[in-house]
Amino acid sequence: MDKLVIVGGKALEGETRISGAKNATLPILAACLLAEGPSLVRNVPHLHDVTTSIELLSGMGVRVTLADGMGLEVDAGAVDNVHAPYDLVKTMRASILVLGPLVARFGRADVSLPGGCAIGSRPVNLHIDGLAAMGADIRVENGYIRASAGRLKGARIVLETVTVTGTENLMMAATLAEGTTVIENAAREPEVVDLACFLNRMGARVQGAGTDTLVIEGVKRLHGTEYEVMPDRIETGTYLIAGAITGGLITLKNIRQGTLDAVLAKLQEAGAQIRCADNMITLDMRGRRPRAVDVRTAPYPAFPTDMQAQFMALNAIAEGTATMVETVFENRYMHVQEMERMGADIRVQGNVAVVHGVERLTGAPVMATDLRASAGLVLGALVAEGETEVDRIYHIDRGYECIEEKLGQLGACIRRIPQ
Ligand code: EPZ
């Protein structure tokens, strides 16, 4: 397993480019199953999760070919099986996103249950119940979700919990259902909006994306299209914190304004100066130690759970004490013990973490446990005195394209040790 070795203490300066959003790419690639012809998806990030998606779709008979401009041509015209095997699904929970498209277009699906993961039990009951409400005969046996349906029927679905991939799965299924589907308490994440835009470009009729009520009028068939995936707002937030935690001056290019306002507000509260212009954002924290800032995660547009670990690293060296509350997942503090190995002073009680800012962190060998936790550890390492070794960075490679190159562009002292 590769490691990252980081020597901290340098203020980052410079600019780098933000890649396409992982959490928009994954549902959009799954949505290609709905069309009878090829789609060209651009600005696809080169990530392990994307490679896994390509493997999953190819196994179903989807033809996936590399195109220019970080593009993928995805042609589901000759799909010959509806099986999503456990050995792939267990490595990437988002594989569940093929369920809705398979049932909607082929009337059948045989998708492994994703199982739990480090940050929580992460059930998929709302995906299953929603498809059942649309007329699918769906049951779980031997660790697989087995579904069959004639043409799905439009339904009114009220989601008891805001679920991003649940909203996406049911929205995709509804595009080919007979009649109209209303999804209430829908997720409002920008990635849901990006998927809805892609679906409408394919000929779907989705309204209300970005609000908590989606109205989808089913159509008979969808066609291929061309689309550019939105920039990754979590990658953007992660690099902004890299600039803030090291007291630097950084500029990020190819960002999407208006998708990360809750995080920008908290960074400004911590003392960062932020300027946005078109598709660029600049953060200036030169000569300043961050102030501690309270954070409570919640579904969009509130502060994203996917930025909690990264902001905890900032609070770990801030002036003052911050209270952080994780309301989305039940076990998303795996990074705390590792940060404590670097000298952080954090007390966790249930879903509340109290972070007492310390003057400095010190480099130490630490272990990544999940994607965003590992990003938080890298951020801590950038400001820690001395050398930090981050182990098990396959977690990072799932969600951050060329992380050592991009941080290197910003002046970080970082190298990958292939194991
Ligand atoms: C998506 O996961 C993201 N993944 C996650 O990003 C992100 O953390 C999460 O949304 C929340 O924003 C992708 O988009 C591929 P949820 P998802 O369903 O959809 C409960 C990352 O780091 N729930 O919104 O799986 C669930 O237990 C990843 O990029 C049910 O109870 O998350 C959780 O408490 C990590 N039943 C809450 O909803 C269900 O059927 C939110 O989960 C589904 C979800």
Boltz pocket constraint, residues with backbone or C-beta under 6 A from the ligand:
constraints:
  - pocket:
      binder: B
      contacts: [[A, 22], [A, 23], [A, 26], [A, 93], [A, 94], [A, 120], [A, 121], [A, 122], [A, 123], [A, 124], [A, 125], [A, 126], [A, 127], [A, 128], [A, 161], [A, 162], [A, 163], [A, 164], [A, 165], [A, 166], [A, 305], [A, 306], [A, 327], [A, 328], [A, 329], [A, 330], [A, 371], [A, 372], [A, 399]]
      max_distance: 6.0
